[in-house]
Structures are given as structure tokens and as C-alpha cells.
Amino acid sequence: MEMSLANFNAASVASRIRQTNLIRLIFNSRIRRPRSKSTSSDSPHTLESPTAMPLRLLMLALLSTAVGCGSSELSYDKGTVQGTVTVNGEPLPAGKIRFIPDVKTIGKLTVAEIKDGHYQFDLEKAPAVGSHRIEIIAMRNTGNQIQIPDAPEGTMIEETEQYIPAPYNTRSRLTLEIKAGENEGNFDLKMRD
């Protein structure tokens, strides 16, 4: 089911109004007390039962849980993507490629594995249609052994480092426009040895 941003906001507002009205109903209800013979018939007699407030809180908790059970999944158009990632013309052996939606693109961050310089998104995990900033991440062993934090003394692990420069990941200016259907995105990273 596809939903435009305007419909999504209208549905969200309508849902919040229903929630607010239910909460008001729960907290404004009163339990009637029988009138005593000594009071006038004109005065309304209501009394909070000792169990009324806990009962109301329980109803509110159940309402909150039920409201939270609805689908929070955003609906948006997606496009499949495949492509290559090379470093100085050579395929990147292994890593990850992240598609981060632009502020005008409705969607969520998507990640694919890079193997032998190739990556691919199927439609289920594909990025949203629109503009994305691209981050490429690859780790390698440094050849050093380091102590594992909070482990017994002498418990060592191979140290790794992110070796792709920041202009291709945390400060990336790489972008790709995704269209509905099939897309291709090839990236050749230039690095000094």
C-alpha cells in the first residue's frame, strides 16, 4: 500500500485525535454513588471509587500498547540497485555501501554488502526513490593484537581499521538518484597508497 506524505500526516493526526478522545473518556468517567436520604435531590453525587484511578491507568496502558501495535512501517516507492565499487580501478574486496536518504526523500537508510567489488539491493531491501548520499565502508587488519576491553588480561584480538578515507564515508559527497525500477551505481574511489 502506497501512501503520500500528506495522507500519512492526515492519518497520523486522525489517529492522535482518536487516542486523545479515548484518554479523555477514560479519565473523565465517574462512578455514581447512591444518594443518601439526608441530601437534596438537586445535587449531583459522584465519588471516585478507590479502584477507579488504578483501573483508569490500566486502561490507559492497554490503550497505549494497542496503539503501539499498529504498523509503524513507512510506505514508499523503492528502486533496485546494483553496481560496482573500485579503489583506484581495482574491485574493493569487501565492505559495505550505505544509501542515506536526502532530507527530501522519504525512506530509511539501507545497507548492502560489497563482495569482490560488486553490490546489489533486491526490491525488499532496496533504497527509496529519490536522492541519496552514499557511504562506503571497508575494514582491514592492521597486523597488531589488542586487549579485548572487559576481558581477562591477555585476551587479545586482531586490530582492524577503517581504511576508506572520510570523503567516501563519514564526510561523503557521493550521491545517487534512485528511480523506480532498476538502477545502477558505480563508484571508483581514488586513494593514495
C-alpha positions, 0 to 999 in steps of 0.5 A: 500500500502506497501512501503520500506524505500528506495522507500519512500526516492526515492519518497520523493526526486522525489517529492522535485525535482518536487516542486523545478522545479515548484518554479523555473518556477514560479519565473523565468517567465517574462512578455514581454513588447512591444518594443518601436520604439526608441530601437534596435531590438537586445535587449531583453525587459522584465519588471516585471509587478507590479502584477507579484511578488504578483501573483508569491507568490500566486502561490507559496502558492497554490503550497505549500498547494497542496503539503501539501495535499498529504498523509503524512501517513507512510506505514508499516507492523503492528502486533496485540497485546494483553496481560496482565499487573500485579503489583506484580501478581495482574491485574493493574486496569487501565492505559495505555501501550505505544509501542515506536518504536526502532530507527530501526523500522519504525512506530509511537508510539501507545497507548492502554488502560489497563482495569482490567489488560488486553490490546489489539491493533486491526490491525488499531491501532496496533504497527509496526513490529519490536522492541519496548520499552514499557511504562506503565502508571497508575494514582491514587488519592492521597486523597488531593484537589488542586487549579485548576491553572487559576481558581477562588480561591477555585476551587479545584480538586482531586490530582492524581499521577503517581504511576508506578515507572520510570523503567516501564515508563519514564526510561523503559527497557521493550521491545517487538518484534512485528511480523506480525500477532498476538502477545502477551505481558505480563508484571508483574511489581514488586513494593514495597508497 
